[in-house]
Amino acid sequence: MNIHQFQYILAVVDLKNFEAAAEKCFVTQSTLSTMIGKFEEEIGIQIFNRKTKPVSLTDEGRQIVERLRILVKEIDTLKSLIQELKNEAEGELKIAIIPTLAPYLLPLFLGKFTSTFPKLKLILSELTTSEIIASLKSRTLDIGILATPLHETDLLEHKLFDEPFLVYDWSSHKRKKTIRAEELDYKRLWLMEEGHCLNTQVKRICDLSHQKSNRTLNIEFKAASVESLLHFTKANAGLTIIPYLASLTLTREDHDRLIPFANPVPTRRISLVTHQYFVKKKLVQQLQQMIEASVVPIFPKAQQTKVIKPL
């Protein structure tokens, strides 16, 4: 048996079709079928029930496939470790970032990172916190960039920065230099939809979980992005709370509507998160230093801060 047979079997399992699996593995269907057949003959167990459509696993095949997935992951880990020991940054690096951070953070460091590691292919995606955690645990993702702490024992958190929150206020023409959470007009406060960690953090800042907003508008708006939230807040003369990096792309008019929080300033902690067995530790350290250097100088200095938990 060999790694190619493992990969062919897993491709058929994932795609439920021999022809599609052969295309994915860049071999002919006859080659793929022959190699899988030889594997079944060698172990004396039939993995696939070829009479069903789509093709299905036998009961014994399910148990074999579970072990094959572990073996393939371990082989990939070994390859990564060898590259790490040889100081070679090659292959693929899968990174996922929460949507309320990705469009603002990526432009700050991505160009420098890709030029520093030209042989490394970055695969980037926007995922929610729960999706990133699940992908890191299944080891289908290398690195997550998200708000922490997560309190997951099998994941490692590498702090990047503490990002302050700001109030974006179109509800009043009166301008304040700073504002406290208890001074916010809850009747006009708009939030991200449920499922985003930013929603939870804002509720914790304002302690909205135990208060009724008594909203006067007959509108329920579920914003899926910070940009949508900002546009809706402005159009309805409301207010909302946004992370600091999101303010960097605002127009001058919108920027004039930002109010910093009074001390202690609520912040969210952003970290690089990896599985505890992720082996490219030098690469993680380099990425961490690069992000810190590009972001930390942007934030206001000399503030008392309080980290708001995301979950």
Secondary structure, 3 states (H helix, E strand, C coil): CCHHHHHHHHHHHHHCCHHHHHHHHCCCHHHHHHHHHHHHHHHCCCCEECCCCCCEECHHHHHHHHHHHHHHHHHHHHHHHHHHHCCCCCEEEEEEECCCCHHHHHHHHHHHHHHHCCCEEEEEEECCHHHHHHHHHHCCCCEEEEEECCCCCCEEEEEEEEEEEEEEECCCCCCCCCECHHHCCHHHECCECCCCHHHHHHHHHHCHHHCCCCCCCCCCCCECCHHHHHHHHHHCCCEEEEEHHHHHHCCHHHHCCEEEECCCEEEEEEEEEEECCCCCHHHHHHHHHHHHHHHHHHCCCCCCEEECCCC
